């Protein structure tokens, strides 16, 4: 009788631990963009992206400073900020969304889980609903989120005469965030 | 005894169920990351140092240095051309028959420190400079109203003379402090206190140390086009020299900045245009000229290759 009591109490106790919400966060998320065309190599990386992820609600947020994108060519970086992103007027970009299949991810078990993310992406002061596939990797309690999305420059009101010519119309964006 | 243990166990069970229920009521009001992001966003705004960059499109305004520097590991190849005086008539095709030029390389050792060399056809002069950014205009956490840079240049006069000048007598030096402010996206102004020291001056009555104050500005008329002006007032000057006055247009085309201008100066280094300008705008001693700059990124930033 006492054995049953004991196991039951242990069972409930352990359940209560697992059902607790945890927020995973990082300030050094890596987001790289690529707008290469045959005539020009246009690549930049921002590795100071803020991201948070809740294992319970599936909420997933990102925020970065546009001026944090580093190009190899300083002049290109200046043109990116001055002419295209107008980053003194719109200094940040962010994403607020949800992992719609968060229940499929077992945060306690190592593995790679496919996730579907839906939410609002705000760049250059323009918000747009996006949906994307990605992965969550659990490795000894360390969570890494990755995804690859294509962003149409014109959807966000970013204009310039080289877009579609020297600069690709769609920017390939790679997200790799390792949470603390 | 058994009874006692049973009681302990049931208390344990009850308490764990209670704890579980408690946890569930807690979890119904989950942390809202969207609201949290708004807070983080405000925090970022408060902590962010927003650098006010690109006060000028190029590292030169017309002849003079602007407060802008070449980026780290970037190399600027700059060709500056000045044609002959416009008032030289149709025989010289209004100056287009005569051209003088300076070819130069500017390199960014860091984002704050540049070195450069150049060679001018005027007086076969070779020049070298170092440029250091002292202050960066910014808003946000650090509120800095001005950008400031220091430029030191050495020029070597290369023409054959008789009697032959010694190496020392061929040298001149210039110290300049560049003080600039970008007032808004379109308007920037710069002050350039300048000392030019010439080791050998043409006349004994001329001073070796020549003081001047440069003023420069730009007005951006579109994202890619800006109009520039630059004027050097000399407090003391070599006999026969005038103040340099130039106007230009900057046109940005991808990796190039193309600068077109009109100036009364011939030289394109500090000794040349600050102290050795002879043309007078009033007489039509105006030269048409242009600078072409191509920037090369020489080295990939290592921090960008590794992902974390």
Interface residues (C-beta under 8 A of the other chain):
Chain A: X1 X2 X5 X6 X8 X9 X10 X12 X13 X15 X16 X19 X20 X21 X23 X28 X30 X40 X45 X47 X50 X52 X53 X54 X56 X57 X59 X60 X61 X63 X65 X67 X70 X72 X73 X74 X75 X76 X77 X78 X79 X81 X82 X83 X88 X91 X92 X94 X96 X160 X162 X166 X176 X178
Chain B: X2 X5 X6 X9 X10 X12 X13 X15 X16 X17 X19 X20 X23 X24 X26 X27 X30 X31 X32 X33 X34 X36 X37 X40 X41 X44 X45 X48 X50 X51 X52 X53 X54 X70 X71 X72 X73 X74 X108 X111 X185 X223 X224 X252 X254 X255 X257 X295 X297 X299 X300 X301 X303 X304 X307 X308
